[in-house]
């Protein structure tokens, strides 16, 4: 009998004549090896998620300390607006007379009523959950490049919030213009972070892009009625 050398060691066979090199055993091998890989991947994913949550939390805290919000949206400062929050004239039937400001919190839109069933519409940022409100007030004051001093209520919530910011400071949350509503703490104001327009993230004020708040500012006098719904 002639024996050929193949360079392979013959593996023993077990039950039913199946060899360890058979497809069944190769599948079992792959299964045993796959389980630890899946477990390691799951642990890595959990650790990654925890790191991401921590990073997001840190970013939100830093923005809140400045009176702002996390950056979201796709607004381009050059003027190319991929959102639905740019200033535009729209059909708007209303019971209010021309010159009235109507703020629709749910839509996150501000309407300046015009004649003939139309309005100028602006995108706005509104109060976050727990800080939204409804009511009617009049504009009691207007300021260009306003200083910002956080009210005691905000200081009580955020102990390390800056106590004062001068107008024109790039971190000033009021932006370039502010219109004050009655004797309340609330304002319609600009924002140096235009991506926050369309978000629900303020402490009750209404935030606009600086170019939009400047446009509204020159159109409405002190005494203008503001309806928030």
Wavefront OBJ file of the C-alpha trace (Angstrom):
o trace
v 0.000 0.000 0.000
v 1.321 3.423 -0.914
v 0.751 6.252 1.598
v 0.841 9.833 0.270
v 2.080 12.603 2.527
v -0.402 15.458 2.393
v 1.014 17.662 5.162
v -2.299 17.441 7.026
v -2.875 15.659 10.302
v -5.921 13.454 10.258
v -8.417 14.695 12.801
v -10.359 12.144 14.813
v -14.022 11.761 14.162
v -16.742 11.574 16.751
v -20.336 10.415 16.900
v -21.822 9.644 13.533
v -18.439 9.808 11.822
v -18.228 13.649 11.899
v -14.743 15.089 11.941
v -13.702 18.212 13.874
v -12.977 19.691 10.452
v -16.554 19.126 9.280
v -18.861 22.106 8.520
v -20.886 21.511 11.692
v -17.862 21.911 13.954
v -16.588 24.911 11.983
v -19.975 26.614 12.553
v -19.769 25.869 16.274
v -16.265 27.357 16.317
v -17.492 30.558 14.713
v -20.425 30.747 17.149
v -18.160 30.373 20.189
v -15.803 33.056 18.861
v -18.639 35.433 17.925
v -20.203 35.634 21.389
v -17.204 37.332 23.097
v -16.908 39.756 20.165
v -20.570 40.741 20.493
v -20.183 41.224 24.243
v -17.120 43.466 23.797
v -18.931 45.514 21.137
v -21.947 45.980 23.431
v -19.749 47.192 26.301
v -17.937 49.618 23.980
v -21.268 50.991 22.728
v -22.504 51.564 26.293
v -19.298 53.362 27.266
v -19.490 55.463 24.104
v -23.102 56.438 24.815
v -22.235 57.444 28.375
v -19.386 59.638 27.123
v -21.664 61.271 24.543
v -24.362 61.999 27.133
v -21.772 63.540 29.458
v -20.378 65.687 26.640
v -23.853 66.888 25.677
v -24.669 67.666 29.306
v -21.453 69.690 29.697
v -22.180 71.641 26.501
v -25.741 72.411 27.578
v -24.566 73.651 30.964
v -22.003 75.972 29.405
v -24.623 77.413 27.060
v -27.159 77.857 29.864
v -24.595 79.750 31.916
v -24.450 82.228 29.053
v -28.242 82.438 28.908
v -28.324 80.612 25.600
v -29.123 77.108 24.391
v -27.505 74.247 22.573
v -26.799 74.960 18.938
v -29.246 73.349 16.566
v -30.540 74.037 13.104
v -29.069 74.705 9.700
v -29.139 78.502 9.479
v -26.270 79.948 7.456
v -25.065 83.323 8.708
v -24.424 84.392 5.099
v -28.173 84.477 4.636
v -28.927 81.127 3.020
v -31.804 79.913 5.160
v -32.616 76.210 5.033
v -35.202 76.572 7.804
v -38.785 77.823 7.902
v -37.888 80.662 10.271
v -36.835 83.416 7.893
v -38.743 86.725 7.754
v -41.529 86.700 5.164
v -44.968 88.161 4.375
v -47.838 85.687 4.728
v -51.642 85.603 4.577
v -52.882 85.928 8.151
v -56.507 86.522 9.072
v -56.708 88.062 12.516
v -59.140 89.906 14.799
v -56.305 92.181 15.916
v -55.664 95.592 14.328
v -52.590 96.322 12.183
v -49.493 96.948 14.262
v -50.313 94.245 16.827
v -47.709 91.566 17.530
v -49.094 88.033 17.866
v -46.732 85.349 19.168
v -47.680 81.736 18.465
v -45.618 79.693 20.916
v -46.557 76.315 19.415
v -45.564 77.421 15.906
v -42.508 79.302 17.219
v -43.487 82.226 15.012
v -44.095 85.934 15.636
v -46.603 87.810 13.454
v -46.704 91.568 12.997
v -50.232 92.243 11.740
v -50.466 94.251 8.510
v -53.542 95.425 6.654
v -55.577 93.415 4.119
v -55.319 90.062 5.922
v -51.535 89.765 5.877
v -48.703 89.764 8.387
v -44.956 89.866 8.570
v -43.854 86.531 10.007
v -40.617 85.976 11.910
v -39.141 82.798 13.380
v -38.552 82.886 17.136
v -37.157 80.796 19.955
v -39.525 80.285 22.893
v -39.450 79.209 26.528
v -38.464 75.682 27.370
v -40.854 73.306 29.133
v -42.040 74.887 32.371
v -41.207 78.429 31.213
v -43.837 79.013 28.521
v -46.680 81.430 29.185
v -49.691 83.168 27.613
v -51.062 86.671 27.991
v -51.283 90.188 26.599
v -48.842 93.004 27.332
v -47.591 96.201 25.764
v -44.024 97.030 24.818
v -42.905 99.215 27.720
v -39.331 99.946 26.626
v -36.923 99.440 23.730
v -33.143 99.252 23.951
v -30.325 98.915 21.432
v -27.367 96.766 22.511
v -28.956 96.223 25.932
v -27.027 95.220 29.015
v -28.126 91.937 30.576
v -28.538 91.298 34.282
v -30.000 87.903 35.214
v -33.041 88.103 37.519
v -32.846 86.637 41.034
v -34.938 83.659 39.909
v -32.298 82.675 37.354
v -29.450 83.187 39.825
v -31.277 80.917 42.284
v -31.418 78.184 39.595
v -27.900 78.737 38.290
v -25.574 79.933 41.033
v -22.595 80.504 38.749
v -24.444 82.465 36.034
v -22.677 85.775 35.162
v -24.135 88.605 37.241
v -23.952 91.168 34.448
v -23.050 91.453 30.762
v -22.577 94.710 28.915
v -24.347 95.389 25.649
v -22.321 94.323 22.631
v -20.661 91.429 24.482
v -20.736 88.444 22.059
v -21.979 86.250 24.925
v -24.793 88.647 25.866
v -27.990 86.588 25.391
v -30.072 89.657 24.408
v -28.252 90.228 21.126
v -28.447 93.661 19.493
v -32.010 94.778 20.363
v -34.569 94.170 23.098
v -38.231 95.109 23.533
v -39.522 94.782 27.092
v -43.012 93.438 27.782
v -44.943 95.419 30.393
v -43.564 95.064 33.913
v -42.628 91.416 33.378
v -39.155 89.927 33.166
v -39.829 88.912 29.557
v -38.500 90.465 26.356
v -38.494 90.050 22.627
v -34.790 90.194 21.899
v -32.046 89.263 19.493
v -29.543 86.443 19.739
v -25.894 86.076 18.842
v -26.597 82.399 18.185
v -29.100 82.309 15.283
v -29.327 78.505 15.332
v -31.320 78.713 18.578
v -34.227 80.349 16.749
v -36.936 77.709 16.390
v -35.926 76.007 19.651
v -37.785 75.885 22.975
v -34.895 76.693 25.264
v -35.226 80.141 26.881
v -36.448 81.117 30.351
v -39.603 82.661 28.878
v -38.270 85.374 26.571
v -38.700 85.334 22.800
v -35.479 85.113 20.848
v -34.978 86.328 17.273
v -32.085 86.529 14.858
v -30.308 89.848 15.217
v -31.226 91.002 11.707
v -34.884 90.133 12.308
v -35.146 91.795 15.712
v -33.573 94.941 14.210
v -36.223 94.904 11.473
v -39.076 94.454 13.978
v -37.557 97.023 16.339
v -37.806 99.818 13.779
v -41.410 98.893 12.855
v -43.019 98.954 16.316
v -43.157 101.770 18.892
v -43.369 101.642 22.669
v -47.006 100.899 23.512
v -47.424 98.203 20.854
v -49.755 95.390 21.989
v -48.167 91.939 22.185
v -50.468 88.907 22.353
v -48.811 85.638 23.413
v -50.775 82.455 22.767
l 1 2 3 4 5 6 7 8 9 10 11 12 13 14 15 16 17 18 19 20 21 22 23 24 25 26 27 28 29 30 31 32 33 34 35 36 37 38 39 40 41 42 43 44 45 46 47 48 49 50 51 52 53 54 55 56 57 58 59 60 61 62 63 64 65 66 67 68 69 70 71 72 73 74 75 76 77 78 79 80 81 82 83 84 85 86 87 88 89 90 91 92 93 94 95 96 97 98 99 100 101 102 103 104 105 106 107 108 109 110 111 112 113 114 115 116 117 118 119 120 121 122 123 124 125 126 127 128 129 130 131 132 133 134 135 136 137 138 139 140 141 142 143 144 145 146 147 148 149 150 151 152 153 154 155 156 157 158 159 160 161 162 163 164 165 166 167 168 169 170 171 172 173 174 175 176 177 178 179 180 181 182 183 184 185 186 187 188 189 190 191 192 193 194 195 196 197 198 199 200 201 202 203 204 205 206 207 208 209 210 211 212 213 214 215 216 217 218 219 220 221 222 223 224 225 226 227 228 229
